[in-house]
Amino acid sequence: MRKGLLLSLLMLTSISVSAELQKMSVNGELLTSDSSEWSCVLDEKSSLVWEVKSEDEGLQYALNTYTWFDGQSGRDSGTYTKNCYWGKNCNTKSYIEDINKSGLCSFSDWRLPSRNELNSIVDYYGDSDALINTDFFPNTQMETYWTSTSLKDSPSLAYEIPFFFGGSTARDKTIDTFVRLVRSAD
């Protein structure tokens, strides 16, 4: 009896988490959950819109990595900045500017997520090896993703969220890692 109740609760939890996520077209229109092409995801619970990565080479290519840079701290260009498709200025500031210029999902106010925001899409109970709902966030790497949150006592470090075990870690801003942008839906 307990196993059946526990299984029912787990299923309801996973259904309710998915029900809070909605796919969005490249033009920012809401789509059905069975849509096969989408560019963004609206999380109704947190009122955030998330970027979706592409399997095709280009600006949103899932394998692009970036050093952390905001114009004041981090590294604009350096040893580990050759891992995005254009091969220079592979930093978070340049990436955000390029996404905002492109008007992804009809928005131009994309940014790096805070540590808490990015942790809000970690899914410990999903079917994927990557700790995220891959029905909505395909092409997510089992690696770390930058947050906008720098360490107060060590401004050369920023938090990143590992989608292979969750939680958060700190990394030197000069080292490259993955990025998933966010914006407020409000």
Backbone hydrogen bonds, N-H to C=O, Kabsch-Sander energy under -0.5 kcal/mol:
donor,donor_aa,acceptor,acceptor_aa,energy
5,L,1,M,-2.2
6,L,2,R,-2.9
7,L,3,K,-2.7
8,S,4,G,-2.2
9,L,5,L,-2.4
10,L,6,L,-2.5
11,M,7,L,-2.4
12,L,8,S,-2.4
13,T,9,L,-2.4
14,S,10,L,-2.3
15,I,11,M,-2.3
16,S,12,L,-2.6
17,V,13,T,-2.1
18,S,14,S,-2.0
19,A,15,I,-2.3
20,E,16,S,-0.8
20,E,17,V,-0.8
21,L,18,S,-1.3
22,Q,42,L,-2.3
24,M,40,C,-2.5
25,S,29,E,-2.7
28,G,25,S,-2.1
31,L,23,K,-2.9
35,S,32,T,-1.8
39,S,24,M,-2.7
40,C,24,M,-1.5
41,V,50,W,-2.2
42,L,22,Q,-3.1
43,D,41,V,-0.6
43,D,48,L,-3.3
44,E,20,E,-3.2
44,E,42,L,-0.8
47,S,43,D,-1.7
48,L,43,D,-1.4
49,V,183,R,-3.0
50,W,41,V,-3.3
51,E,181,L,-2.3
52,V,39,S,-1.9
54,S,60,Q,-2.9
61,Y,58,G,-1.6
62,A,54,S,-2.9
64,N,61,Y,-1.8
65,T,83,N,-1.7
66,Y,177,T,-3.2
67,T,90,C,-2.3
68,W,173,K,-1.9
69,F,67,T,-0.5
70,D,73,S,-1.7
75,R,68,W,-1.6
75,R,173,K,-0.5
81,T,78,G,-1.5
87,G,84,C,-1.4
90,C,81,T,-0.7
91,N,89,N,-2.2
92,T,67,T,-2.2
93,K,69,F,-0.6
95,Y,91,N,-2.3
96,I,92,T,-2.6
97,E,93,K,-2.3
98,D,94,S,-2.5
99,I,95,Y,-2.6
100,N,96,I,-2.7
101,K,97,E,-2.2
102,S,98,D,-1.8
103,G,99,I,-1.0
104,L,99,I,-1.3
105,C,26,V,-0.8
106,S,26,V,-0.5
106,S,103,G,-2.7
107,F,104,L,-1.7
111,R,182,V,-2.0
118,L,114,S,-2.4
119,N,115,R,-2.0
120,S,116,N,-1.1
120,S,117,E,-0.6
121,I,118,L,-1.3
122,V,119,N,-1.3
123,D,131,L,-1.5
124,Y,122,V,-0.6
126,G,123,D,-0.7
131,L,163,F,-2.7
132,I,130,A,-2.4
134,T,132,I,-1.2
136,F,133,N,-1.6
137,F,133,N,-2.5
140,T,137,F,-0.8
143,E,141,Q,-2.1
145,Y,161,I,-1.6
146,W,178,F,-2.6
147,T,159,Y,-2.0
148,S,113,P,-2.9
150,S,148,S,-0.7
151,L,154,S,-0.7
151,L,157,L,-2.0
157,L,154,S,-2.4
158,A,171,R,-2.3
159,Y,149,T,-3.1
160,E,169,T,-2.7
161,I,145,Y,-2.5
163,F,143,E,-3.0
163,F,161,I,-0.6
165,F,162,P,-0.8
166,G,162,P,-2.3
169,T,160,E,-2.4
171,R,158,A,-2.4
173,K,156,S,-2.6
175,I,172,D,-1.8
177,T,66,Y,-2.0
178,F,144,T,-1.6
182,V,111,R,-2.5
183,R,49,V,-1.7
185,A,47,S,-2.9
186,D,47,S,-0.6
